[in-house]
Every structure is written in structure tokens, then in C-alpha cells.
Amino acid sequence: MEYSSILHSLHVVPSPHVKNKLFVFCIMLSLWVYMIYCCVGYCSTMPNLAYGSVGSGRENDAEVDNQETSLGASRDLLNNENDLDSRGEEWDEIRGEAKALDDNAMSGFLNESESKKLPQAIIIGVKKGGTRALLEFLRLHPDIRAVGAEPHFFDRNYDKGLEWYRELMPKSSDSQLTMEKTPSYYVTKEVPARIYAMSKDTKLIVVVRDPVTRAISDYTQTRSKKPDIPSFETLTFKNMSMGLIDTTWSAVQIGMYAKHLERWIQFFPMEQLLFVSGERLISDPAGEMARVQDFLGLRMVVTEKHFHFNPAKGFPCLKRPEGNSKPHCLGKTKGRTHPNIDPEVVQRLRDFYKPFNRKFYQMTGHDFGWDRDES
């Protein structure tokens, strides 16, 4: 009995005050460990916000796509987009996607309400029109979240299903708009019905440019990868002596904008399509971006203060209005030079496109001015 009493007296019971201190200490220790863990993970995934380096991850892809706006030897921003069979179109672009996020977009980085959503707006065309430039301009807006690579869901991967498509999209909050761009959608006959089946309210953007210049730009890019292809003149005609244009050649077919538009308006009202001038994206990027932001129901955030015209390049570069960082251009200084095309072939192409252009102007209610020199 005495031994038991001694053992009982040695048993120390901590007071409630000590228990509270231990409890608070454990909570604080847990919080510190959690914060350190989060910081380590955050820093490892945080993009480089030095805007001057935004395009460094894309320079190799962009080099393949820089070409000119005229039929001579000028260079342009509009060709800084991926060809259908280029490596840039594969998911290599995802490496640089985080670099396109700005400080405003990072504010929702840890927001638990963010989720992956199907796109509410899609840039559907056209190839070599300026879709890459438009996408990069839009990604300056904090209310836009866009996937960098071209998903090609509605023309190549439709059998994989909408959930596969959704997983390709970046996370966004309820106040942000999810977008993607795949220029081949515009000319693929099955796509309008498929997008309509996903959502009849999808907003569609088409970037167009002079179809003759676009065709030569398209050919120039292809020739850079396949130097042994026939000449532009040879590919343009079914029968050169008779002057019959080969409309099965994709470089020619894409520029028949009115023909492709007829398929889209069977499913979508014109109010849901916006036609952006590729030429104006160079000459007046802020003005064209104002139209795009209004169409998408966005705040007017991307303005003239975001653009810096580089006379050496001949097109606008992007800049942060509040910073002193170097403007970011979408391609290297030297773009690919267009070949010298027989002027007679160029004129025949212009004559060929005239009725398509005029019908396109009538359908869209906008004269893009591609035929003014010939009128």
C-alpha cells in the first residue's frame, strides 16, 4: 500500500494552463511546417515574371513562323503561329505557358475555387492570319485563361471526348474566360456542328488577312520545311496555260473565306462571330483589341500602353505599362523572306479571290480593303 501511494504521488498531472500552451505550440508548429511546404512547392512552379523573358521559351518555335506582310521582303508578326504539322503545334508549347501569366493572373494561383472549364470562346482561324498574335495579346488580360498549344480537339481528337478536352484547359475562376485557338477549325466542315453540340453559346473569333498574301506566307512556311516542293506558281494552277486555279491546294482553299463562313452561319448567328483584321493587328493593335475585348464582354484592360512599335521589326511588341522591362516581341528580328512570285500569277490570284472577298465583305458587313488597289 505504501509503495502504491508513493507511485501515485510521483505521477504528475499537467495543469490546464500547460495543456493549452502545448496545444497552441503544436498548432503553430504544424502551421509553420505547412507554410514552408507550400512555399517550396510554390517557388518550384512559379513562372518567371520578368516580362522581357516571356518569349524566350517560344523563340525556337517563333523563328519558324515569322514572315512578311507584303508580297515582297517585309516581315511580320502574323506568321508567328504554328503550321499544322509543326513541332510547335505539339504540346511543346506547354513548357512556356506559365511564362505568359502576368501578376494579375497569379493573384488567383492559390484560389481553391478555380477549376478546369470547357472554353467559352475559341479562335477558329485562319492559318497564317495572325491567330498567335491575337492569343498572346489576349493573354495580357487578367480575365483570360488560354491554353498555349493548339488542342485540335474538334478536327483531330474529337473521339477522345469532352472530358479529355477539358483536361487540356488551364484552371480558371468563375470570373475568368477560358479560351483556345486552333486555326484549322475554320476550314474543317465537321467542326461547326461539333462546337455547337458542346455549347451553342460559344463565341468564335476569326483572324483574316489578304488571301493572296496569306497563301504566299503559307507556302513559304511549308517550303522552309520541305525545300524540294514545287514552285508556288506550279502549285497554284491546275493548268497554267489555261489559268485554272487549283482550289484543292490548301494554301489557296483557306483564303476562300466566304465559302467556309457559309457552314458556320448554319449553326451560329453572326452576332457570335467576330472577324479580326490581321493587317490591323499590326497597324493598330490597340484598336483591334478594343473590338475583341468588347466582343468577349471584358474590361478594357489591354490598350495602347501595352504595345510598342518596333520599326526594325515592322510590327508591335508587347510591354508592361508599369515596368521598365524590355518590350517582348513574338519572334526574332529576322523573319523568313517571301519568295519572289511572278506578278502575273499574283494578279491572277487576286482576280480569282475578288468574288470571294466581295461576298465575304457582304456577309460580315466589313470591307477589309484587299481589293481597293484593283478597283
Beta strands, then each sheet from edge to edge (+ up, - down):
strand 1: 115-116
strand 2: 121-125
strand 3: 144-146
strand 4: 171-172
strand 5: 177-181
strand 6: 203-208
strand 7: 237-239
strand 8: 244-245
strand 9: 273-277
strand 10: 307-310
strand 11: 315-318
sheet 1: 1+ 4-
sheet 2: 3+ 5+ 2+ 6+ 9+
sheet 3: 7+ 8-
sheet 4: 10+ 11-
end
